[in-house]
Amino acid sequence: MKKVLLTGFGDWAGSTANPSGEVAKALDGAELPGAVVKSVIPPSVFKEMIPCVTAAIDDFQPDIVLMMGEYNGRTMITVERVAQNTIDAPRYGFGDEAGDMPQDEAIVDGAPYAYRATIPMRAMVRAMRDTGVPADISDTAATFGCNLLMFGALHYIAEKGLPIRAGWIHLPSLPETAALDKNVGLPSMGFGDTDQRRLRGNRSRRRTRNRHQRRHPIAFTDLAPSQNLNQPAVSRTFTVNGMKRSMPSTFT
């Protein structure tokens, strides 16, 4: 049984309904096929985010750390490729809840400029698309709180030499955020969206996916050679609060 540490944020930096925090809370304690989930909501304070998550890593000793945040304006779920050692909060017009607004500062002094995610990004995106969920790989996690936490966690794992895969997923805003007068036209995605898409033509998607996998087997080239599993992504369905959810699984 794999252990997955899941993180999300609460409502801050202009968000009044952060989907990452809602997803994290909904999945806390969930038992998926082959995995158990523990969720953490780090404080919305730059200096406290990384210590909160690294403490959870030490306590839970997960196999996978999957961090999440809201990316206002994105039209789909995006899996981040890289985190850079830079925070530039004034660029976004927000600070943290302590009023801190660092500009062009290193997240960790003396650390490498960037870290690549070690989760199988392509396989995850493929699995989401095959269940009807719009998704893609993103080449920038920005330079705000999400990038800060992603970099900090990857740096901690690298420095400690821990056998943990880690990465970041950005979620679109929730419909209730897009419905605000100030956000007319803002892309959004709700919890129920994935259920409806999965029900429509799921059998056809499976046939398409199987043909694709026979012709183009997925190689996890974004992982270290020792982690090149070369196994297809699998979509798992599980139940949270009486509602069925789909989630790409590479835990088996």
Secondary structure as UniProt FT lines:
FT   STRAND          2..7
FT   TURN            13..14
FT   HELIX           19..27
FT   TURN            28..29
FT   STRAND          31..32
FT   TURN            33..34
FT   STRAND          35..40
FT   HELIX           46..60
FT   STRAND          64..70
FT   TURN            72..73
FT   STRAND          77..80
FT   STRAND          82..84
FT   HELIX           89..92
FT   TURN            97..98
FT   TURN            109..110
FT   STRAND          114..116
FT   HELIX           121..130
FT   TURN            131..132
FT   STRAND          135..138
FT   TURN            142..143
FT   HELIX           145..160
FT   STRAND          165..171
FT   HELIX           175..178
FT   HELIX           181..183
FT   TURN            184..185
FT   HELIX           191..199
FT   TURN            200..201
FT   HELIX           202..215
FT   TURN            221..222
FT   HELIX           225..227
FT   STRAND          234..240
FT   TURN            241..242
FT   STRAND          243..249
//
